[in-house]
């Protein structure tokens, strides 16, 4: 956010909760004036699993059922720390999990319906109550999910295989 003294503050502000985004000083200015859509073809969440007496995190891949892109509700900020270069940062707004997501994780990104893109992106739209109404869980039938290899937990693992369903 523009009031930060150090760009490292942004690393702790990568998600904004839908329930408080209009009120929290970290996000309220961007919520009023700098909303964006973050396109994605899917996202991961981790489920705590127990096997052989050990707790581990099992990654799941969530995507649009039937294929296609999703648009996450997001916020942007641009600011310049003292003596530094301009920092552009963003965050995803999260909400309570829908029925598809809830068995895996208690929260999910807000997925904006294409019919609401204009209302969400319009900088003249200052109706925070109407904007808050867009920050709800999407229809559970919009999403499909499957477990994927725990190898994605490593930073050096990339490529299309990261979204392949877990064998077995």
N, C-alpha and C positions, 0 to 999 in steps of 0.2 A: 504493500500500500504506500501511497505518497508520503505518509508521515514516518515511514521507517528510516532509521539511521543506517542500516546495514542491509544489503541485498539478501543476506542469509535469512532474514525474517520471512521472506516469501516462501521458503521451503516448508515452513510450518503452516502456511495458509493456502495449500493447494486444493482444499475442499471448503465450501461454505455450506452450512446447514440451511435448508429451505426455511425452516421454522424461525430462524433468527437473522437471515441475511439482510433484511431491511432495517434492522436495529443495531447490529454490531458495528462499531466504528471501523473495523477492518474492512467491511464490505459495503456499508450503506451508500457511500458516494458512488461506487461503481454500479451498485444495483440501480440507483436512480438514473445514471447517465451513460454507463459503459457496459451494456450487456452484449453478449456475443453468443454464437452457436459454435460448438466444437464438434466437427464431423468425426464419426468413428464407424468402423465396420464391426466393432465388437469391443468388449472389455473383459478383464479378469477380476475375479474375486476369489478369496481363499476361504475354505471351510476347514475348521478344526476337526481333524479326524484322529481316531485312536485305533492303533493296530499293533499287535504283538506287545501290548503294554506300553507303547510309546505314543505320545501326542505329536502330530505333525500337521502341516498346513497343506491341504489338497487344493491346487488351483482349478478353477472352473472358468470356462470361456462362455460368455454371454453374447448373443448376436441377434439380429432381427430374424425372426422365424420366416423362412422362405427367402432369405437373402436381402441385400440392400443395406443402405447406410442408416445410422442413427444420428441424431443431433442433440448433443448435451447442452443444457442451459449453462452458460458460462459468464464470467465477468472478466474485464480487462482493466489493467492499471498501467500507467506510464509515469515514471518519476525519475528524478536525478538525485542520487545521494550526494552529500557534500563532497565536492571535488571529484566526482566520478562521472561516468557516462550514463546516459539515459538507460533505465531498466524498464523493459516491458514485461509484465507478468500477467498471468491469468489463473483462474481457478474454475473448477467444476462445482456446480450446486448439487448437493445430494438431498435425498428425501428418504422417508421410510420405505422399506422394501415392499414390493408387491408379492403376490402369491408365488410367482415363479422364482423370485430372488430370495424370499424369506428362509427357505430351508438351508441356504448357503451363507447368507449374510444379512444383517439387520438393516442395512442402508443400501441405496443404489443411486446412480446418477439420475438427475431429472432429465427425462427424454422429452424434448419438445415436439409436439405434433406439427407436421408441415403447415396445417391450417392456422397455427399460432405463430409462425415465424415472423410475420410482419409486426404483430403486436409486441412480441418479445424484443425485436431489434429496433423498433421505432424510438429514437432518443427523445422525441417529444412526448412519449407516453410516460407520464410521471404518476400514473394511478397505481400506487404500490399495492392497494388491495386487489385490483384486477390482475396485476402481475403475480402476486402471491397465489392466485387461483390457478396459475399455470404450473406451479411448483409442486406437483403431486406425482405419485407413482403412475407409470404408464399402465395401460391395459396389460394384464399378465400374458395374454395371448400374443402380444407383440414380440416377446422374447422367447428364445430357445437357449438351452445351455447343455454343456457336457463337460465332464472332467478332462483335463489335459495333463501332460507329463509334468511332474514336479521339476523337471530340468529348466523350465522357464524361470525358476527362482534365481538362476544364475545370470549375471549380467552379460556373459559372453554367448548366450544362446539366443539366436534370432532366426528369422525366416518363416516361411509359410507352415512348416511343420509344427510350429508353436501352438497352432489352433487345431491340430488333428486330435480327434477323440482319443482318449486313453485306451489302449488295448487291454482287453481282459475283462 
